[in-house]
Amino acid sequence: MTKQIILLALVLYMGSSAAGVSGPASRALLKDMGARYGFPSPSRAGDKITLKSRYTTMVFKTNSRRLLFNGILLWLNRPLVKEGDHWTLTRADVTKVIDPLLRPNQALAGVRFSTVVLDPGHGGKDTGAVGRRNVYEKKAVLDIAKRVRTKLRASGLTVQLTRERDSTLSLSARTIKAREWGADVFVSIHLNSAHNTTATGIETYALPPAGQPSTAGNNDSKFYPGNKYDQANTLLAYYVQKELLAQSKGADRGIRRARFDVLQSAPCPAILVECGFVSNKIEERKILQRTYRDRIAAGIARGILAYTSQVAAGLQSK
């Protein structure tokens, strides 16, 4: 056996054992991954496979990207599929999705925190979505962002808005501002719209890891600046989605992946939240209400604060 072959075999073995992999280096056995994190053997009922410990329940759907993590829907990068006699998932899903959720302190041990940048979507000539009752996305999300700022500042955080009024702002200008302000968190706030007027609920987007597909938008596989924060992106998305659902009582459309421009170029952990559908008459009616917009703002603020508390715990663990 040549030296090159020996070295290659060693690299593949080390990479596989690090993620609980007992097969091809790109995929992990679900049962091995669970054992690595201290879960009992998986249980199966129909098309659901469950890993459950004292504090965490993960419910996977076979041949699907759906994962319920403590009741919150996440879309994996690729489906859980069977290879031989075993169910497997990608290494990217182990290292970039599941590991940070199970070990947030370790995932955030190298992350700093001082400044939040909130990005109200659209503005000026770009109205964004418009509902039947003339709810303009650009106006509603600016109001929500200002409410989030008030709540975060009351907790002692430094907060900046990419726009303070109904003004036009390019996508690149938004992340440039975040970089100039030394942002440690970037949250772009939006409202949704669909041809299907029954569509409803809340979804939060993070950047896909390099080489992985999107659930929406640009589907290339390049490494972008925002990919430096893949694990932190997952955690920020999870905490904000969780708190948004708790405050709004809206339908859970899940944590999704997309290569939106503001996520690609973000100089820090970043997410984009879709706070409801103006194309749905019930949700549009809610968004018209100040009290409901305040509940949305409370969800975003609480999610950011939950994330920052984990950053603080990560810094203490260094």
LUMTIBA-748677 format. One record per residue (C-alpha): residue number from 0; y, z, x. Coordinates in pm, 1 decimal, decimal comma, always signed. Layout:
NUM / Y / Z / X
...
% end
This chain:
0 / +0,0 / +0,0 / +0,0
1 / +336,6 / -99,4 / +147,6
2 / +620,8 / +148,8 / +196,9
3 / +824,9 / -32,1 / -70,6
4 / +548,6 / +6,3 / -329,9
5 / +504,6 / +374,9 / -246,8
6 / +877,0 / +437,4 / -285,1
7 / +887,7 / +251,1 / -616,9
8 / +593,9 / +451,4 / -751,5
9 / +761,4 / +775,3 / -644,2
10 / +1088,8 / +679,9 / -817,2
11 / +907,8 / +591,8 / -1141,2
12 / +708,5 / +915,1 / -1131,8
13 / +1011,5 / +1133,3 / -1067,4
14 / +1212,9 / +959,3 / -1339,0
15 / +930,3 / +992,7 / -1589,7
16 / +856,4 / +1359,7 / -1528,2
17 / +1226,3 / +1450,0 / -1551,2
18 / +1239,8 / +1347,3 / -1915,5
19 / +890,2 / +1449,8 / -2021,9
20 / +767,2 / +1090,0 / -2002,3
21 / +398,8 / +1009,3 / -1973,7
22 / +417,2 / +633,8 / -1989,7
23 / +665,4 / +354,5 / -1921,8
24 / +972,7 / +493,5 / -1751,5
25 / +1204,4 / +372,1 / -2030,7
26 / +1036,0 / +572,1 / -2307,8
27 / +931,3 / +933,2 / -2361,9
28 / +640,8 / +1074,5 / -2561,2
29 / +783,7 / +1274,3 / -2849,5
30 / +526,4 / +1552,4 / -2811,7
31 / +596,7 / +1585,2 / -2437,3
32 / +970,3 / +1595,3 / -2493,1
33 / +927,6 / +1864,5 / -2756,1
34 / +707,2 / +2071,7 / -2525,3
35 / +962,9 / +2044,9 / -2246,2
36 / +1224,8 / +2209,8 / -2471,9
37 / +985,3 / +2474,6 / -2602,2
38 / +898,7 / +2325,2 / -2943,0
39 / +552,3 / +2371,8 / -3093,7
40 / +348,6 / +2056,2 / -3151,2
41 / +511,5 / +1806,7 / -3391,4
42 / +406,5 / +1807,2 / -3756,3
43 / +387,5 / +1493,5 / -3966,3
44 / +434,3 / +1434,6 / -4338,0
45 / +441,6 / +1072,4 / -4449,6
46 / +698,0 / +884,0 / -4241,8
47 / +861,4 / +1206,9 / -4113,1
48 / +776,7 / +1383,4 / -3786,3
49 / +926,6 / +1729,2 / -3738,3
50 / +992,5 / +1939,3 / -3429,4
51 / +1088,9 / +2291,1 / -3530,4
52 / +1179,6 / +2600,5 / -3331,1
53 / +1349,8 / +2924,6 / -3428,5
54 / +1700,5 / +2776,9 / -3413,5
55 / +1653,8 / +2400,3 / -3426,9
56 / +1486,5 / +2153,9 / -3661,0
57 / +1465,3 / +1785,2 / -3572,2
58 / +1322,8 / +1547,5 / -3831,8
59 / +1249,1 / +1195,9 / -3705,6
60 / +1166,2 / +899,6 / -3926,3
61 / +893,8 / +676,6 / -3790,3
62 / +989,3 / +318,9 / -3696,3
63 / +1352,5 / +413,2 / -3758,4
64 / +1663,8 / +528,6 / -3573,9
65 / +1719,8 / +813,6 / -3821,6
66 / +1718,6 / +1169,1 / -3689,2
67 / +1819,4 / +1479,6 / -3881,7
68 / +1931,4 / +1744,0 / -3632,8
69 / +1969,6 / +2075,1 / -3816,6
70 / +2041,7 / +1873,8 / -4129,0
71 / +2305,0 / +1641,7 / -3975,3
72 / +2220,8 / +1270,5 / -3965,5
73 / +2231,0 / +1093,8 / -3629,9
74 / +2141,7 / +733,2 / -3562,3
75 / +1940,5 / +709,2 / -3241,6
76 / +2001,7 / +426,1 / -2997,9
77 / +1660,5 / +274,5 / -3075,3
78 / +1379,7 / +349,7 / -3324,1
79 / +1103,0 / +602,0 / -3281,4
80 / +797,7 / +377,0 / -3237,3
81 / +428,5 / +421,1 / -3172,7
82 / +282,5 / +311,1 / -2841,8
83 / -93,3 / +347,6 / -2836,2
84 / -171,8 / +679,6 / -3002,7
85 / +167,2 / +839,6 / -2941,5
86 / +515,7 / +828,1 / -3093,9
87 / +783,4 / +752,6 / -2836,4
88 / +1160,8 / +736,5 / -2808,5
89 / +1389,6 / +593,8 / -2543,1
90 / +1494,8 / +784,4 / -2234,7
91 / +1857,4 / +715,8 / -2338,4
92 / +1797,8 / +905,7 / -2662,4
93 / +1643,0 / +1196,6 / -2474,1
94 / +1915,4 / +1224,9 / -2210,3
95 / +2225,9 / +1111,8 / -2402,3
96 / +2157,0 / +1243,4 / -2754,1
97 / +1889,3 / +1511,8 / -2774,5
98 / +1939,6 / +1693,4 / -2443,4
99 / +2313,4 / +1763,7 / -2494,4
100 / +2250,2 / +1884,8 / -2850,0
101 / +1981,9 / +2123,7 / -2728,0
102 / +2166,6 / +2231,8 / -2411,9
103 / +2540,8 / +2197,9 / -2485,0
104 / +2650,5 / +2444,1 / -2216,6
105 / +2474,4 / +2246,1 / -1945,9
106 / +2596,2 / +1912,2 / -2081,3
107 / +2958,1 / +2032,7 / -2074,5
108 / +2941,1 / +2234,0 / -1751,8
109 / +3157,8 / +1979,3 / -1566,7
110 / +3400,4 / +1904,9 / -1853,0
111 / +3754,9 / +2042,1 / -1847,9
112 / +3975,5 / +2113,2 / -2145,7
113 / +4347,0 / +2152,3 / -2213,0
114 / +4486,3 / +1863,2 / -2421,4
115 / +4378,7 / +1699,7 / -2748,3
116 / +4506,8 / +1352,4 / -2834,8
117 / +4483,4 / +1253,2 / -3200,8
118 / +4506,9 / +884,1 / -3282,2
119 / +4606,9 / +798,0 / -3641,5
120 / +4456,5 / +451,6 / -3687,8
121 / +4656,3 / +136,2 / -3760,1
122 / +5030,8 / +168,7 / -3841,3
123 / +5334,4 / -54,4 / -3892,3
124 / +5233,2 / -416,1 / -3956,4
125 / +4867,8 / -313,3 / -3945,5
126 / +4809,7 / -139,4 / -4279,5
127 / +4440,6 / -80,4 / -4232,9
128 / +4238,4 / -49,4 / -4553,8
129 / +4421,9 / -42,9 / -4888,3
130 / +4269,3 / +109,4 / -5201,4
131 / +4304,2 / -2,7 / -5561,7
132 / +4551,1 / +279,2 / -5623,6
133 / +4754,5 / +173,2 / -5320,2
134 / +4625,1 / +434,0 / -5080,6
135 / +4725,1 / +290,5 / -4743,4
136 / +4496,2 / +392,4 / -4460,7
137 / +4780,0 / +391,2 / -4207,3
138 / +4979,1 / +647,1 / -4411,5
139 / +4692,9 / +872,5 / -4515,8
140 / +4549,8 / +907,1 / -4164,9
141 / +4893,3 / +987,8 / -4019,7
142 / +4924,1 / +1270,0 / -4270,4
143 / +4573,4 / +1394,0 / -4182,9
144 / +4645,2 / +1376,6 / -3809,1
145 / +4963,0 / +1583,3 / -3847,4
146 / +4768,6 / +1843,5 / -4043,1
147 / +4501,7 / +1855,8 / -3770,5
148 / +4774,9 / +1900,8 / -3510,0
149 / +4923,3 / +2194,7 / -3699,3
150 / +4585,3 / +2365,7 / -3722,4
151 / +4496,4 / +2311,0 / -3357,1
152 / +4836,1 / +2425,8 / -3232,1
153 / +4792,8 / +2743,0 / -3436,0
154 / +4482,9 / +2804,3 / -3223,4
155 / +4684,8 / +2763,7 / -2905,6
156 / +4583,2 / +2409,3 / -2808,9
157 / +4810,4 / +2138,9 / -2669,1
158 / +4805,4 / +1842,8 / -2910,0
159 / +4963,1 / +1496,6 / -2892,3
160 / +4970,3 / +1213,6 / -3149,3
161 / +4959,2 / +850,9 / -3038,6
162 / +5207,9 / +773,5 / -3315,8
163 / +5440,0 / +1004,1 / -3509,4
164 / +5553,2 / +756,4 / -3772,5
165 / +5455,3 / +432,1 / -3946,0
166 / +5486,0 / +218,7 / -3633,3
167 / +5280,1 / -62,8 / -3483,5
168 / +5077,4 / +38,0 / -3179,9
169 / +4827,2 / -170,8 / -2985,3
170 / +4477,4 / -41,6 / -2920,2
171 / +4533,8 / -40,8 / -2545,8
172 / +4857,9 / +158,6 / -2584,0
173 / +4665,2 / +436,7 / -2756,6
174 / +4428,1 / +502,1 / -2466,8
175 / +4705,7 / +448,2 / -2212,7
176 / +4898,7 / +730,6 / -2377,1
177 / +4589,7 / +948,0 / -2372,4
178 / +4552,3 / +885,4 / -2000,0
179 / +4918,5 / +958,0 / -1930,0
180 / +4898,0 / +1285,9 / -2122,9
181 / +4584,0 / +1394,9 / -1937,4
182 / +4373,6 / +1399,9 / -2254,6
183 / +4051,8 / +1601,8 / -2253,5
184 / +3959,2 / +1504,0 / -2609,8
185 / +4049,3 / +1184,9 / -2798,7
186 / +3989,4 / +1157,4 / -3174,3
187 / +4081,6 / +839,2 / -3360,6
188 / +4119,7 / +900,5 / -3735,3
189 / +4047,0 / +631,5 / -3994,8
190 / +3953,6 / +561,8 / -4356,1
191 / +3675,6 / +322,9 / -4451,6
192 / +3646,7 / +27,1 / -4687,9
193 / +3355,3 / -186,8 / -4807,6
194 / +3285,7 / -474,3 / -5044,6
195 / +3028,6 / -244,8 / -5204,9
196 / +3255,5 / -16,8 / -5405,6
197 / +2978,7 / +240,3 / -5447,3
198 / +2975,7 / +308,5 / -5071,8
199 / +3087,0 / +664,1 / -5004,4
200 / +3082,0 / +932,9 / -4738,9
201 / +3182,8 / +1025,0 / -4388,0
202 / +3070,7 / +880,7 / -4056,5
203 / +3162,2 / +948,2 / -3695,9
204 / +3132,6 / +699,7 / -3410,7
205 / +3068,3 / +750,0 / -3041,3
206 / +3031,4 / +486,0 / -2769,8
207 / +2673,8 / +361,4 / -2718,1
208 / +2528,5 / +424,3 / -2371,5
209 / +2522,4 / +117,5 / -2145,9
210 / +2230,8 / -108,9 / -2232,3
211 / +2193,8 / +28,3 / -2584,9
212 / +2284,6 / -149,3 / -2912,8
213 / +2568,0 / -65,3 / -3150,0
214 / +2536,7 / +21,9 / -3515,1
215 / +2868,2 / -163,1 / -3565,6
216 / +3114,0 / -374,8 / -3370,3
217 / +3076,8 / -511,3 / -3016,0
218 / +2708,0 / -528,3 / -2922,1
219 / +2724,5 / -601,4 / -2549,4
220 / +2550,8 / -369,1 / -2306,4
221 / +2808,0 / -316,9 / -2030,2
222 / +2908,4 / +14,8 / -1881,3
223 / +3259,7 / +106,8 / -1997,3
224 / +3491,6 / +384,1 / -1871,7
225 / +3409,9 / +584,5 / -2184,7
226 / +3040,9 / +589,0 / -2086,5
227 / +3119,1 / +846,8 / -1818,9
228 / +3126,0 / +1096,6 / -2106,1
229 / +2812,4 / +993,8 / -2298,7
230 / +2674,4 / +1346,5 / -2339,3
231 / +3011,1 / +1500,5 / -2425,7
232 / +3075,5 / +1215,0 / -2673,2
233 / +2754,2 / +1305,3 / -2855,8
234 / +2851,9 / +1671,0 / -2880,3
235 / +3209,2 / +1602,5 / -2992,0
236 / +3078,5 / +1365,0 / -3260,3
237 / +2819,1 / +1617,2 / -3377,7
238 / +3058,2 / +1911,5 / -3413,8
239 / +3327,1 / +1707,3 / -3590,0
240 / +3080,1 / +1537,9 / -3826,8
241 / +2919,4 / +1873,0 / -3908,0
242 / +3250,7 / +2042,2 / -3990,4
243 / +3388,5 / +1742,5 / -4179,7
244 / +3084,6 / +1749,3 / -4406,9
245 / +3113,9 / +2123,8 / -4456,3
246 / +3480,8 / +2104,1 / -4554,5
247 / +3482,2 / +1782,2 / -4758,1
248 / +3139,3 / +1814,1 / -4921,8
249 / +3116,1 / +1437,6 / -4870,9
250 / +2801,1 / +1229,2 / -4822,9
251 / +2661,4 / +1223,3 / -4468,5
252 / +2659,1 / +865,4 / -4338,5
253 / +2573,7 / +990,6 / -3993,8
254 / +2681,3 / +984,1 / -3632,3
255 / +2681,1 / +619,5 / -3531,7
256 / +2743,4 / +407,6 / -3222,2
257 / +3005,8 / +137,5 / -3173,6
258 / +3197,3 / -20,5 / -2886,7
259 / +3537,8 / +9,9 / -3048,6
260 / +3819,6 / -61,7 / -2803,5
261 / +3960,6 / +292,2 / -2812,5
262 / +3615,9 / +434,4 / -2732,8
263 / +3544,1 / +188,0 / -2452,7
264 / +3869,1 / +265,4 / -2270,8
265 / +3896,5 / +637,2 / -2344,5
266 / +3978,2 / +848,8 / -2037,0
267 / +3788,4 / +1149,3 / -2178,6
268 / +3525,9 / +1237,7 / -2441,1
269 / +3619,6 / +1036,1 / -2749,5
270 / +3511,9 / +966,1 / -3106,8
271 / +3631,9 / +768,4 / -3406,8
272 / +3598,9 / +929,2 / -3750,7
273 / +3587,4 / +748,0 / -4085,1
274 / +3696,2 / +1010,8 / -4337,2
275 / +3596,3 / +834,6 / -4659,6
276 / +3617,6 / +504,4 / -4848,3
277 / +3941,0 / +393,9 / -5013,5
278 / +3732,1 / +116,5 / -5171,8
279 / +3548,1 / +384,3 / -5371,8
280 / +3755,1 / +496,1 / -5670,3
281 / +3628,8 / +854,8 / -5658,3
282 / +3699,1 / +900,4 / -5287,8
283 / +4032,7 / +723,1 / -5313,9
284 / +4132,8 / +965,3 / -5588,6
285 / +4040,5 / +1255,5 / -5361,6
286 / +4233,3 / +1114,6 / -5066,1
287 / +4543,7 / +1098,2 / -5286,2
288 / +4528,3 / +1477,8 / -5311,9
289 / +4706,8 / +1682,6 / -5045,8
290 / +4452,2 / +1961,3 / -5078,9
291 / +4167,7 / +1721,9 / -5002,5
292 / +4346,6 / +1570,5 / -4702,6
293 / +4396,8 / +1924,8 / -4580,2
294 / +4023,7 / +1989,3 / -4611,4
295 / +3954,9 / +1675,2 / -4407,8
296 / +4203,1 / +1795,6 / -4146,6
297 / +4038,8 / +2138,9 / -4143,8
298 / +3701,1 / +1976,0 / -4078,9
299 / +3830,2 / +1773,4 / -3784,7
300 / +4014,5 / +2073,1 / -3639,7
301 / +3714,4 / +2304,9 / -3675,8
302 / +3488,5 / +2045,6 / -3515,4
303 / +3721,6 / +2011,5 / -3217,2
304 / +3741,8 / +2390,7 / -3184,7
305 / +3361,1 / +2418,3 / -3196,9
306 / +3344,6 / +2161,8 / -2916,8
307 / +3607,5 / +2341,1 / -2707,8
308 / +3421,6 / +2670,5 / -2744,2
309 / +3117,5 / +2500,9 / -2591,0
310 / +3335,2 / +2361,0 / -2310,7
311 / +3453,4 / +2713,5 / -2238,7
312 / +3093,6 / +2836,5 / -2234,5
313 / +3001,5 / +2550,7 / -2001,6
314 / +3279,4 / +2640,9 / -1759,8
315 / +3160,8 / +3003,2 / -1756,4
316 / +2807,4 / +2889,3 / -1677,1
317 / +2915,3 / +2696,2 / -1364,5
% end
